[in-house]
């Protein structure tokens, strides 16, 4: 999904190996998508097979499963449209803002996620 690629590039674009092994935010954010423990815990509620937070650091596919589970909870319709190839730029925006700002990132935290969204949008429209 192009949206995940854009998120990965914005989160860890300068890192080798597509962000595998990347740590950010003082070691609190792991891997290609810079996933925090609380994000992972939230995703586990949706997909209990996500059993090892540390895999976010070393596995792009595991990290993508975490992001999909999280978005399945907070942006289900947008995620399904994007996965079916029917998504819009508004769906990309919703997913991106939620990834960056948490469950309310696309609504009440819009202003806080504006800079992140601009980076994602630039990457997607590239």
C-alpha positions as a Markdown table, in Angstrom:
| # | Residue | x | y | z |
|---|---|---|---|---|
| 1 | Unk | 0.0 | 0.0 | 0.0 |
| 2 | Unk | 1.4 | 3.4 | -1.1 |
| 3 | Unk | 0.3 | 4.9 | 2.2 |
| 4 | Unk | 2.5 | 2.6 | 4.3 |
| 5 | Unk | 5.4 | 3.3 | 2.0 |
| 6 | Unk | 4.9 | 7.1 | 2.5 |
| 7 | Unk | 4.7 | 6.7 | 6.3 |
| 8 | Unk | 7.8 | 4.6 | 6.3 |
| 9 | Unk | 9.8 | 7.1 | 4.2 |
| 10 | Unk | 8.7 | 10.0 | 6.4 |
| 11 | Unk | 9.3 | 8.2 | 9.6 |
| 12 | Unk | 12.7 | 6.6 | 8.7 |
| 13 | Unk | 13.5 | 7.8 | 5.2 |
| 14 | Unk | 17.2 | 8.5 | 5.9 |
| 15 | Unk | 17.8 | 5.1 | 7.5 |
| 16 | Unk | 19.3 | 2.1 | 5.9 |
| 17 | Unk | 17.4 | -1.1 | 5.3 |
| 18 | Unk | 14.0 | 0.6 | 5.0 |
| 19 | Unk | 14.2 | 1.6 | 8.7 |
| 20 | Unk | 14.8 | -1.9 | 10.0 |
| 21 | Unk | 16.6 | -1.3 | 13.3 |
| 22 | Unk | 15.7 | 2.4 | 13.6 |
| 23 | Unk | 15.0 | 3.8 | 17.0 |
| 24 | Unk | 13.6 | 7.2 | 17.5 |
| 25 | Unk | 12.1 | 9.5 | 20.2 |
| 26 | Unk | 14.7 | 8.5 | 22.8 |
| 27 | Unk | 14.4 | 4.8 | 22.0 |
| 28 | Unk | 10.6 | 4.8 | 22.4 |
| 29 | Unk | 9.7 | 4.4 | 18.7 |
| 30 | Unk | 10.9 | 1.3 | 16.9 |
| 31 | Unk | 11.4 | 0.2 | 13.4 |
| 32 | Unk | 10.3 | 1.3 | 9.9 |
| 33 | Unk | 7.1 | 2.9 | 11.2 |
| 34 | Unk | 8.5 | 4.2 | 14.5 |
| 35 | Unk | 5.9 | 2.3 | 16.5 |
| 36 | Unk | 5.5 | 3.1 | 20.2 |
| 37 | Unk | 4.7 | 0.4 | 22.8 |
| 38 | Unk | 1.3 | 1.9 | 23.5 |
| 39 | Unk | 0.5 | 1.9 | 19.8 |
| 40 | Unk | 1.5 | -1.8 | 19.7 |
| 41 | Unk | -0.6 | -2.6 | 22.7 |
| 42 | Unk | -3.6 | -1.0 | 21.1 |
| 43 | Unk | -3.1 | -3.0 | 17.9 |
| 44 | Unk | -2.9 | -6.2 | 20.0 |
| 45 | Unk | -6.4 | -5.6 | 21.2 |
| 46 | Unk | -7.5 | -5.8 | 17.5 |
| 47 | Unk | -5.1 | -8.6 | 16.6 |
| 48 | Unk | -4.0 | -10.8 | 19.5 |
| 49 | Unk | -1.4 | -12.6 | 17.3 |
| 50 | Unk | 0.8 | -9.5 | 17.5 |
| 51 | Unk | 2.7 | -10.9 | 20.4 |
| 52 | Unk | 6.2 | -9.3 | 20.4 |
| 53 | Unk | 6.6 | -5.5 | 20.4 |
| 54 | Unk | 10.4 | -5.9 | 19.8 |
| 55 | Unk | 9.6 | -7.3 | 16.4 |
| 56 | Unk | 8.6 | -3.8 | 15.3 |
| 57 | Unk | 12.4 | -3.0 | 15.4 |
| 58 | Unk | 13.5 | -5.9 | 13.2 |
| 59 | Unk | 10.6 | -6.8 | 10.9 |
| 60 | Unk | 8.9 | -4.6 | 8.3 |
| 61 | Unk | 6.1 | -7.1 | 7.7 |
| 62 | Unk | 5.4 | -7.4 | 11.4 |
| 63 | Unk | 5.3 | -3.6 | 11.8 |
| 64 | Unk | 2.9 | -3.4 | 8.8 |
| 65 | Unk | 0.6 | -5.9 | 10.5 |
| 66 | Unk | 0.7 | -3.6 | 13.6 |
| 67 | Unk | -0.2 | -0.5 | 11.6 |
| 68 | Unk | -3.0 | -2.4 | 9.8 |
| 69 | Unk | -4.5 | -3.7 | 13.1 |
| 70 | Unk | -4.3 | -0.2 | 14.6 |
| 71 | Unk | -5.9 | 1.4 | 11.6 |
| 72 | Unk | -8.5 | -1.4 | 11.5 |
| 73 | Unk | -9.6 | -0.1 | 14.8 |
| 74 | Unk | -9.5 | 3.7 | 14.2 |
| 75 | Unk | -9.8 | 4.1 | 10.4 |
| 76 | Unk | -11.5 | 0.8 | 9.3 |
| 77 | Unk | -13.3 | 2.2 | 6.2 |
| 78 | Unk | -10.3 | 4.2 | 5.0 |
| 79 | Unk | -8.0 | 1.2 | 5.4 |
| 80 | Unk | -10.3 | -1.1 | 3.5 |
| 81 | Unk | -10.7 | 1.3 | 0.6 |
| 82 | Unk | -6.9 | 1.8 | 0.4 |
| 83 | Unk | -6.2 | -1.9 | 0.5 |
| 84 | Unk | -8.8 | -2.5 | -2.2 |
| 85 | Unk | -7.1 | 0.2 | -4.4 |
| 86 | Unk | -10.2 | 2.5 | -4.1 |
| 87 | Unk | -8.8 | 4.9 | -1.5 |
| 88 | Unk | -8.7 | 8.7 | -1.9 |
| 89 | Unk | -6.2 | 11.3 | -0.7 |
| 90 | Unk | -8.7 | 11.9 | 2.2 |
| 91 | Unk | -8.2 | 8.2 | 3.2 |
| 92 | Unk | -4.4 | 8.6 | 3.1 |
| 93 | Unk | -4.7 | 11.8 | 5.2 |
| 94 | Unk | -6.9 | 10.1 | 7.8 |
| 95 | Unk | -4.5 | 7.1 | 8.1 |
| 96 | Unk | -1.4 | 9.3 | 8.3 |
| 97 | Unk | -2.8 | 11.7 | 10.9 |
| 98 | Unk | -4.0 | 8.8 | 13.1 |
| 99 | Unk | -0.6 | 7.2 | 12.8 |
| 100 | Unk | 1.1 | 10.4 | 13.9 |
| 101 | Unk | -1.4 | 11.8 | 16.4 |
| 102 | Unk | -3.2 | 8.8 | 17.8 |
| 103 | Unk | -6.8 | 7.9 | 17.6 |
| 104 | Unk | -7.9 | 11.5 | 17.5 |
| 105 | Unk | -5.1 | 12.6 | 15.1 |
| 106 | Unk | -7.5 | 13.1 | 12.2 |
| 107 | Unk | -10.0 | 15.0 | 14.2 |
| 108 | Unk | -9.3 | 17.0 | 17.4 |
| 109 | Unk | -5.5 | 16.9 | 16.9 |
| 110 | Unk | -5.6 | 18.1 | 13.3 |
| 111 | Unk | -3.5 | 21.2 | 13.9 |
| 112 | Unk | -0.8 | 19.1 | 15.7 |
| 113 | Unk | -0.6 | 16.7 | 12.8 |
| 114 | Unk | -0.5 | 19.3 | 10.0 |
| 115 | Unk | 3.3 | 19.2 | 9.5 |
| 116 | Unk | 3.3 | 15.4 | 9.4 |
| 117 | Unk | 0.5 | 15.4 | 6.9 |
| 118 | Unk | 2.3 | 17.8 | 4.6 |
| 119 | Unk | 5.3 | 15.5 | 4.5 |
| 120 | Unk | 3.1 | 12.4 | 3.8 |
| 121 | Unk | 1.2 | 14.3 | 1.1 |
| 122 | Unk | 4.3 | 15.4 | -0.6 |
| 123 | Unk | 5.6 | 11.8 | -0.6 |
| 124 | Unk | 2.4 | 10.3 | -1.9 |
| 125 | Unk | 2.0 | 12.9 | -4.7 |
| 126 | Unk | 5.6 | 12.4 | -5.8 |
